[in-house]
């Protein structure tokens, strides 16, 4: 099977420290992959490298056979890769609908002027992540952390990604909110969405993924099913420190 997203031998150094060290993995079309590891393993840095927010020292990122390694972030988004962040990053001074609208904006200024906003598309996206119509007028400051996570997902889905990178989507949530986000991701998985998810909440992560890749100190130490990876001695040592 040809990989949809391929990360090959990525290296990223900050000064004399290697945050990512010769790291490789693949994600197939329709697959949900968990990227796990202890704090400081380099998981978020990997997402930043895939998105072009950091530049790798060496290695490549390929999407659907196309090398993205030299592309700026906006081109990678246009070509089909998008992400959420550990700390939500909404536009604080505009409402939910307008935040979603930013992701729906066409790439051409001419099309943006001629077509204008599409309230139906904004509402459909909002509802697809669990917002009610009344929520569209709220500003991010009025939202709970669970709703901020949903807004992150809606903004990411608005770019029509081929692959979503989900960074700690359960962080800071109540048990009920975790259930809501888990149900949403499970539904997107059934719809065929391809995503890579980073999470320290391993219990919530397990039912959402087809396969796991574990890393520490910037490199892969195990991959396979969730249970295979968690039973791996290197992974247990990385988490438990012995």
URQUI-V689896 format. One record per pair of residues at least 12 apart in sequence whose ideal C-beta (glycine too) atoms are under 10 Angstrom apart, sorted by the first residue. I is the first residue (numbers start at 1). GAP is how many residues later the second one is. If there is no record, write none. Layout:
i=<I;I>
gap=<GAP;GAP>
This chain:
i=<1;1;1;1;2;2;2;2;2;3;3;3;3;3;3;3;3;3;3;4;4;4;4;4;4;4;4;4;4;4;4;4;4;4;5;5;5;5;5;5;5;5;5;5;5;5;5;5;5;5;5;5;5;5;5;6;6;6;6;6;6;6;6;6;6;6;6;6;7;7;7;7;7;7;7;7;7;7;7;7;7;7;7;7;7;7;8;8;8;8;8;8;8;8;8;8;8;8;9;9;9;9;9;9;9;9;10;10;10;10;10;10;10;10;10;10;10;10;10;10;10;10;10;10;11;11;11;11;11;11;11;11;12;12;12;12;12;12;12;12;12;12;12;12;13;13;13;13;14;14;14;17;18;18;18;18;18;19;19;19;19;19;19;19;19;19;19;19;19;20;20;20;20;20;20;20;20;20;20;20;20;20;20;20;21;21;21;21;21;21;22;22;22;22;22;23;23;23;23;23;23;23;23;23;23;23;24;24;24;24;24;24;25;25;25;25;25;25;25;26;26;26;26;27;27;27;27;27;27;27;27;27;28;28;28;29;29;29;29;29;30;30;30;30;30;30;30;31;31;31;31;31;31;31;31;31;31;32;32;32;32;32;32;32;32;32;32;32;32;32;32;32;32;32;33;33;33;33;33;33;33;33;33;33;33;34;34;34;34;34;34;34;34;34;34;34;34;34;34;34;34;34;34;34;35;35;35;35;35;35;35;35;35;35;35;35;35;35;35;35;36;36;36;36;36;36;36;36;36;36;36;36;36;36;36;36;36;36;36;37;37;37;37;37;37;37;37;37;37;37;37;37;37;37;38;38;38;38;38;38;38;38;38;38;39;40;40;40;41;41;41;41;41;41;41;41;41;41;42;42;42;42;42;43;43;43;43;43;43;43;43;43;43;43;43;44;44;44;44;44;44;44;45;46;46;46;46;46;46;46;46;47;47;47;47;47;47;47;47;47;47;48;48;48;48;48;49;49;50;50;50;50;50;50;50;50;50;51;51;51;51;51;51;51;51;51;51;52;52;52;52;52;52;52;52;52;52;52;53;53;53;53;55;55;56;61;61;63;63;63;63;63;63;63;64;64;64;64;64;66;66;68;68;74;75;76;77;77;77;77;77;77;78;78;78;79;79;80;80;80;80;80;80;80;81;81;81;81;81;81;81;81;82;82;82;82;82;82;82;82;82;82;82;82;82;82;83;83;83;83;83;83;83;83;83;83;83;83;84;84;84;84;84;84;84;84;84;84;84;84;84;84;84;85;85;85;85;85;85;85;86;86;86;86;86;86;87;87;87;87;87;87;88;88;88;88;88;88;88;88;88;88;88;88;88;89;89;89;89;89;90;90;90;90;90;90;90;90;90;91;91;91;91;92;92;92;93;93;93;94;94;95;95;95;95;95;95;95;96;96;96;96;96;96;96;96;96;96;96;96;96;96;96;96;96;96;97;97;97;97;97;97;97;97;97;97;97;97;97;98;98;98;98;98;99;99;99;99;99;99;99;99;99;99;100;100;100;100;100;100;100;100;100;100;100;100;100;100;100;101;101;101;101;101;101;101;101;101;102;102;102;103;103;103;103;103;103;103;103;103;103;104;104;104;104;104;104;104;104;104;104;104;105;105;105;105;119;121;122;122;122;123;125;125;125;125;125;126;126;126;126;127;128;128;128;128;128;128;128;128;129;129;129;129;129;129;129;129;129;129;129;129;129;129;129;130;130;130;130;130;130;130;130;130;131;131;131;131;131;135;135;135;138;144;144;144;144;145;145;145;145;145;146;146;146;146;146;146;146;146;146;146;147;147;148;148;149;149;149;149;149;149;149;149;149;149;149;149;150;150;150;150;150;152;152;152;153;153;153;153;153;153;156;157;157;161;161;161;162;162;163;163;163;163;164;164;164;164;164;164;164;165;165;165;165;166;166;166;166;166;166;166;166;166;167;167;167;167;168;168;168;168;168;169;169;169;169;169;169;169;169;169;169;169;169;170;170;170;170;170;170;170;170;170;171;171;171;171;173;173;175;178;178;178;179;181;181;182;182;182;182;182;185;185;185;185;185;185;186;186;188;189;189;189;189;195;195;196;196;197;197;200;202;202;202;205;206;206;206;206;207;208;209;209;209;210;210;211;211;211;211;211;211;212;212;212;212;212;212;212;212;212;213;214;214;214;214;214;214;214;214;214;214;215;215;216;216;216;216;216;217;220;221;221;221;221;221;222;222;222;222;223>
gap=<25;27;28;30;24;26;27;62;63;22;23;24;25;26;28;59;60;61;62;22;23;24;25;26;27;58;59;60;61;76;77;158;159;190;20;21;22;23;24;26;28;45;56;57;58;59;63;75;76;157;158;160;189;190;191;18;19;20;21;22;54;55;56;57;58;59;61;62;13;16;17;18;19;20;28;39;42;43;49;52;53;54;55;189;206;213;14;15;16;17;18;50;51;52;53;54;59;61;12;13;14;15;47;49;50;51;12;13;14;15;32;35;36;39;40;46;47;48;49;50;51;59;208;209;12;38;45;46;47;48;207;208;30;33;34;36;37;42;43;44;45;46;47;206;43;44;45;205;31;40;43;201;24;39;199;200;201;21;22;23;25;26;27;29;30;35;38;198;199;21;22;23;25;26;28;29;34;36;37;39;195;197;198;199;21;194;196;197;198;199;36;37;196;197;198;19;22;23;26;33;36;190;192;195;196;197;35;36;189;195;196;199;21;171;186;188;190;195;198;36;185;187;197;36;136;138;167;168;169;183;184;186;166;182;183;35;133;134;163;165;159;161;162;163;164;165;180;132;158;161;162;163;164;165;178;179;180;132;134;153;154;156;157;161;162;163;164;165;173;176;177;178;179;180;130;161;162;163;164;176;177;178;179;180;190;132;161;162;163;164;165;168;171;172;174;175;176;177;178;179;180;189;192;195;12;130;131;132;161;162;163;164;170;174;177;178;179;180;185;188;161;162;163;164;166;169;173;176;177;178;179;180;186;190;193;194;199;202;203;161;163;176;177;178;179;180;181;182;183;184;185;198;201;202;162;176;177;178;179;197;200;201;202;203;161;176;177;178;157;173;174;175;176;177;178;180;197;198;173;174;175;176;177;43;124;125;153;155;156;157;170;171;172;173;175;39;41;42;121;123;124;154;173;15;119;121;150;152;167;169;172;34;36;37;38;39;118;119;120;149;151;25;35;37;117;119;12;20;13;18;19;26;31;33;113;115;146;17;20;21;22;25;26;30;31;32;114;16;17;18;19;20;21;22;23;24;25;29;19;20;23;30;14;15;13;15;20;13;16;17;18;98;99;100;15;16;17;98;99;13;14;12;13;33;32;85;26;30;79;82;83;84;29;81;82;82;83;79;80;81;82;83;84;114;78;80;81;82;83;84;113;115;21;73;74;75;76;77;78;79;80;81;82;83;84;113;69;73;76;78;80;81;82;83;84;112;113;115;65;67;68;69;71;72;80;81;82;83;84;85;111;113;114;67;71;80;81;82;83;84;81;82;83;85;86;112;61;65;80;81;84;85;52;55;57;59;60;61;62;63;64;67;81;83;84;51;59;62;63;66;12;49;50;51;53;58;61;62;65;48;49;60;64;47;48;49;46;47;48;45;46;40;41;42;43;44;45;47;26;30;35;38;39;40;41;42;43;44;46;47;51;52;54;55;58;59;20;22;25;26;28;29;34;36;38;39;40;41;57;19;24;38;39;41;23;27;37;40;41;52;53;55;56;59;17;21;22;23;24;25;26;29;31;36;51;54;55;57;58;15;16;17;18;20;21;24;54;57;53;56;57;19;22;51;52;53;54;55;56;57;58;13;14;17;18;21;50;51;53;54;55;56;12;13;53;54;17;37;14;32;36;13;28;29;30;32;33;24;25;28;32;27;22;25;26;29;56;59;60;63;18;20;21;22;23;24;25;26;27;28;51;52;55;58;59;16;17;20;23;24;50;51;53;54;12;16;19;20;23;12;15;16;13;28;29;30;33;26;27;28;29;32;24;26;27;28;30;31;32;33;34;35;30;33;24;25;17;19;20;21;22;23;24;28;29;31;32;35;19;27;30;31;34;14;15;17;13;16;28;31;32;35;39;31;36;32;33;34;31;32;30;31;32;33;21;24;29;30;31;32;33;30;31;32;33;15;19;22;29;30;31;32;33;42;29;30;31;32;29;30;31;32;33;12;13;15;16;26;28;29;30;32;35;36;39;12;15;27;29;30;31;33;34;35;27;28;29;30;28;31;29;23;25;26;25;23;27;19;22;23;25;26;12;19;20;22;23;24;21;22;20;18;19;20;21;13;14;13;17;12;15;39;24;28;37;21;19;20;21;24;19;18;16;17;20;15;16;12;13;14;15;17;18;12;13;14;15;16;17;18;20;23;16;12;14;15;16;18;20;21;22;24;25;20;23;18;19;21;22;23;21;14;12;13;14;16;17;12;13;14;16;12>
